[in-house]
Structure formats: structure tokens, C-alpha cells
Amino acid sequence: MSIVKIKDKTFQTSISEDVIRARVKEVAQQISKDMAGKTPLFLGVLNGSFIFAADLMREMTIPCEISFVKLASYQGTTSTGKIKEVLGINEDLSGRTVIIVEDIVESGQTMKRMIESLGTRNPASVHICTLFFKPDKLQEDLQLDYVAFRIPDDFIVGYGLDYDHQGRELKDIYTIVEDK
């Protein structure tokens, strides 16, 4: 088990790069099977999902496209509960199968807002694919179609997820170590 220090916090390895890659491949295989005959548009939520979205795309076995939207709701290690759209969607979504690619779903407020926003653009369907899901934190009624990992309510970093803009480059997932 590896320990890393990011700013004022200490983290330890909780999910290895090999386990993440294997699970991402399984999720991509399931999406490819479910979406056979379609050309889904993956909509990655920046910044946290960029590594997951890239790895997921490389494992897809059907034609697909990708675009990104930037939303923000975090400050430090805590979600503010207020979501602001920083970078919007430019694609025509009419009649398209859209798969939102998110790094982590906690309260579900970000996903709810995205689904409401996407619904005004007349997509054929909208699906949610998340790398991490914290079921104990969910406050919204959401259908999560593809979940790579269900995790406890711990703060994590690595594989695209950050702590105060640092740690995204880590290949493993690290969980915060509580200071005693």
C-alpha cells in the first residue's frame, strides 16, 4: 500500500491501476453490447472524468463520439451543492443516444441538472456512466446505467480526481487518511 501527501492531506492506495483498467474494460464491453447498432455520443464531465472517458473510449468496440462539458460543484474536499456550468455543449443532440461520463456520483444533483438540461435538446435517450458511486450520499432519484465502482463515503483522489487541483495524475485511487 502506497502513501501520498497532497498539500495538507495524506492519502493511501485503495484501488490499483490494474483493477481500475480491468473494470473500465468490463464497463466498455457492456456499453458496446447494450448500444450495438447505435453510435452513442459520450459526454464527459470535466475535469474529473477526462482519464476515465479516454480509457473508456479506447475500450469501445462500436462506433461512438465524444464531447465534454465542464461543471463545477467542489471546493477543497467538499461539494458546495451549487452546480455551475462552465463550458457548455455545442453538439446537436436531437435523436442521439447520449451517455454522460462522470467521475463520481454522490448527491446526484449534478447529474439531475445535466439530465434536465440535456432533455431540452431532444436526445433519443440519456444514460449515466460513472466511475464511482457513493450510494450512501445519493439524494436524487437517478437511474445509473453503468457504475464501475460502488464506494463508501470517503474522499478519494487519483485517476483524474483531484484534491484542490492536485493528484489527478496518480494512476491508482487513493483514499484520504483521517488525521488522528
C-alpha positions in Angstrom: 0.0 0.0 0.0 1.4 3.4 -1.1 1.0 6.7 0.8 1.0 10.1 -0.9 0.8 13.6 0.6 -1.1 16.2 -1.4 -0.9 19.7 0.2 -2.1 19.2 3.8 -3.7 15.8 3.4 -2.4 12.2 3.4 -3.9 9.5 1.2 -3.3 5.8 0.9 -3.9 3.4 -2.1 -7.4 1.9 -2.2 -7.9 0.8 -5.8 -4.9 -0.1 -8.0 -4.5 0.9 -11.6 -4.8 -2.7 -12.8 -8.2 -3.1 -11.0 -9.4 0.2 -12.5 -8.4 -0.7 -16.0 -10.0 -4.1 -15.8 -13.2 -2.7 -14.6 -13.2 0.1 -17.2 -12.8 -2.6 -19.9 -15.8 -4.5 -18.5 -18.0 -1.4 -18.5 -17.0 -0.6 -22.1 -17.8 -4.1 -23.1 -21.3 -3.8 -21.5 -21.9 -0.4 -23.2 -20.8 -1.8 -26.5 -23.2 -4.7 -26.2 -26.1 -2.6 -25.0 -25.6 0.1 -27.7 -24.9 -2.2 -30.6 -26.3 -0.7 -33.8 -26.2 2.8 -32.4 -23.5 5.5 -32.4 -23.6 6.9 -28.9 -22.3 10.4 -28.0 -20.3 10.2 -24.8 -20.5 13.4 -22.9 -17.6 13.6 -20.5 -17.9 15.9 -17.4 -14.7 17.8 -17.0 -12.3 17.9 -15.2 -12.6 14.7 -13.3 -13.8 12.3 -15.9 -11.2 13.0 -18.6 -9.0 10.0 -17.9 -11.9 7.7 -17.4 -13.6 8.9 -20.6 -10.4 8.4 -22.6 -9.8 4.9 -21.3 -13.5 4.0 -21.8 -13.4 5.2 -25.4 -10.3 3.2 -26.2 -12.1 0.0 -25.0 -15.3 0.6 -27.0 -16.0 -1.9 -29.8 -18.7 0.1 -31.6 -18.6 3.5 -33.4 -19.0 6.3 -30.9 -18.3 10.0 -30.5 -17.2 12.1 -27.5 -17.6 15.7 -26.4 -17.1 17.4 -23.0 -19.0 19.7 -20.7 -17.4 21.4 -17.7 -19.4 21.7 -14.5 -18.2 22.7 -11.1 -19.5 22.0 -7.6 -16.4 21.3 -5.4 -14.2 23.4 -3.2 -11.4 21.5 -1.5 -12.8 18.2 -0.3 -16.5 19.3 0.0 -19.2 19.6 -2.6 -20.8 23.1 -2.4 -24.1 21.7 -3.5 -24.3 24.5 -6.1 -23.5 23.5 -9.7 -22.4 26.0 -12.2 -22.0 25.2 -15.9 -18.6 26.5 -17.0 -18.3 25.0 -20.6 -21.4 24.0 -22.5 -22.5 21.5 -25.1 -22.2 22.6 -28.8 -23.4 19.3 -30.4 -26.9 18.8 -31.9 -28.3 16.1 -29.6 -31.7 15.6 -31.4 -32.4 11.9 -31.8 -29.0 11.0 -30.3 -28.2 8.4 -27.7 -26.2 10.3 -25.1 -24.1 8.7 -22.4 -22.9 11.1 -19.7 -19.5 10.0 -18.4 -18.9 11.2 -14.9 -16.0 10.6 -12.5 -18.1 10.3 -9.3 -21.8 10.5 -8.4 -22.5 11.5 -4.8 -25.7 13.5 -4.1 -26.8 13.2 -7.8 -27.5 16.9 -8.0 -25.0 17.4 -10.9 -26.5 14.5 -12.9 -30.0 15.7 -12.3 -29.2 19.1 -13.6 -27.4 17.7 -16.6 -30.3 15.4 -17.5 -32.8 18.3 -17.2 -30.5 20.4 -19.4 -30.0 17.7 -22.0 -33.7 16.9 -22.1 -34.4 20.3 -23.7 -32.2 19.2 -26.6 -34.4 16.2 -27.6 -32.0 13.3 -27.3 -33.4 9.8 -28.1 -32.1 8.7 -24.7 -29.7 9.7 -21.9 -27.7 7.3 -19.9 -25.3 7.8 -17.0 -22.0 6.1 -16.8 -19.9 6.8 -13.6 -16.6 5.5 -12.5 -17.5 5.9 -8.8 -20.8 5.9 -7.0 -21.4 6.7 -3.3 -24.8 5.2 -2.7 -25.0 6.5 0.9 -24.8 10.1 -0.3 -27.4 9.9 -3.1 -30.2 12.5 -2.7 -31.8 12.4 -6.1 -33.8 9.7 -7.8 -31.4 8.7 -10.6 -31.0 5.8 -13.0 -27.3 5.0 -13.0 -26.9 2.7 -16.1 -23.2 1.9 -15.8 -21.3 2.0 -12.5 -17.7 0.8 -12.3 -17.3 1.0 -8.5 -19.6 1.5 -5.6 -17.6 3.0 -2.8 -18.1 4.3 0.8 -18.3 8.0 1.6 -14.6 8.6 1.7 -12.7 11.4 -0.1 -10.7 9.9 -3.0 -8.1 11.2 -5.4 -6.2 9.9 -8.5 -7.1 8.7 -11.9 -8.5 12.1 -12.8 -10.0 13.0 -9.5 -8.3 15.8 -7.5 -7.8 17.4 -4.2 -7.7 21.2 -4.6 -6.5 20.8 -8.3 -3.7 18.3 -7.5 -3.4 14.5 -7.7 -5.2 13.9 -11.0 -2.1 12.3 -12.5 -2.0 9.5 -10.0 -2.6 6.1 -11.7 -4.2 4.5 -8.6 -7.1 5.7 -6.5 -6.1 6.9 -3.1 -8.4 7.4 -0.1 -7.9 10.1 2.5 -6.3 9.0 5.8 -8.0 10.6 8.7 -5.7 12.6 10.9 -5.7 11.1 14.4 
